[in-house]
Amino acid sequence: MENFGRTLKEKRKDKRVTLRKISEYVGKSVGYLSDIEHDRKGPPDLETVRKIEECLGTDDGKLINLASKLRKRIPKDVTQRIRMAPKLSEALLRAADDLTDVEFDNLISYMEQIKKKREE
């Protein structure tokens, strides 16, 4: 399967569009988009991918299709955890839905700190 980040970077460079321009157009940070291009993060939500394609002026839907396929592949341990605690999973997803990337990263860091303290 193709790599979303590499495909995005190739399309962006072919169109001579900067990460900053995409960032401003879609409302995501340059760092976040860079992380996607370097495979430190997976594809963003499909609406963001649609906006990226719009910003790049591409109409082939390649990024949307690729992101859609990749987003469907959820690790087995995650799906098992969701099945075991559906109320908790739903509550966490709803709570995190409106967070910015920075807020979400801060939340993850905070949760990791709590987990460390419990293990001590």
C-alpha positions in Angstrom: 0.0 0.0 0.0 1.2 3.5 -0.8 2.5 5.8 1.9 0.2 8.7 2.6 2.9 11.1 3.9 5.2 10.5 0.9 2.3 10.8 -1.5 1.3 14.1 0.1 4.8 15.5 0.0 5.3 14.5 -3.7 2.0 16.1 -4.7 2.8 19.2 -2.7 6.2 19.6 -4.2 4.9 18.9 -7.7 2.4 21.8 -7.3 5.1 24.0 -5.6 3.0 24.6 -2.5 4.6 25.2 0.9 3.5 23.5 4.1 2.8 27.0 5.4 0.3 27.6 2.7 -1.5 24.3 3.3 -1.3 25.0 7.0 -3.1 28.3 6.7 -5.7 26.8 4.3 -6.6 23.8 6.3 -6.1 25.3 9.8 -3.5 22.8 11.0 0.0 23.5 12.2 3.0 23.3 9.9 4.6 20.9 12.5 1.6 18.6 12.3 1.6 18.5 8.5 5.4 17.9 8.6 4.8 15.0 11.0 2.3 13.5 8.5 4.8 13.9 5.6 7.5 12.2 7.6 5.2 9.4 8.8 5.4 10.4 12.4 1.6 10.8 12.3 -1.0 9.0 10.2 -3.4 10.7 7.7 -5.6 13.5 9.2 -9.4 13.3 9.2 -11.0 13.1 5.7 -12.3 16.6 5.7 -8.8 17.9 6.3 -7.5 15.7 3.5 -10.3 17.1 1.2 -9.1 20.6 2.1 -5.5 19.7 1.4 -6.5 18.4 -2.1 -8.4 21.6 -2.7 -5.4 23.7 -1.7 -3.2 21.7 -4.0 -5.7 22.0 -6.8 -5.8 18.2 -7.3 -9.0 16.6 -8.3 -8.0 12.9 -8.7 -9.1 12.0 -5.1 -5.9 10.0 -4.6 -5.1 11.5 -1.2 -8.7 11.0 0.0 -8.8 7.3 -1.2 -5.4 6.6 0.4 -6.3 8.3 3.7 -9.6 6.5 3.8 -8.0 3.1 3.3 -5.3 3.8 5.9 -7.7 5.1 8.5 -9.8 1.9 8.3 -6.8 -0.1 9.5 -7.1 0.2 13.3 -4.7 -2.0 15.4 -6.4 -5.1 16.8 -5.5 -4.3 20.4 -7.3 -0.9 20.0 -10.5 -2.5 18.7 -10.4 -5.1 21.5 -10.1 -2.3 24.1 -13.0 -0.4 22.6 -15.2 -3.6 22.7 -14.2 -4.2 26.3 -15.0 -0.7 27.5 -17.4 1.0 25.0 -18.7 3.7 27.4 -15.2 4.7 28.3 -14.0 4.7 24.7 -17.0 6.8 23.6 -16.6 9.3 26.4 -12.8 9.8 25.6 -13.4 10.2 21.9 -16.2 12.7 22.4 -14.0 14.6 25.0 -11.0 14.7 22.6 -13.1 15.6 19.5 -12.7 19.4 19.9 -9.1 19.5 21.1 -6.4 21.2 19.1 -3.3 19.1 18.2 -1.4 20.8 21.0 -4.2 20.2 23.6 -4.4 16.6 22.5 -0.6 16.1 22.8 -0.8 17.7 26.3 -3.6 15.4 27.3 -1.6 12.3 26.1 1.5 13.5 28.1 -0.6 14.1 31.2 -2.1 10.6 30.9 1.4 9.1 30.5 2.5 11.0 33.7 -0.4 9.5 35.7 0.4 6.0 34.4 4.0 6.4 35.4 3.1 7.6 39.0 0.8 4.5 39.4 3.6 2.2 38.4 6.0 3.7 40.9 
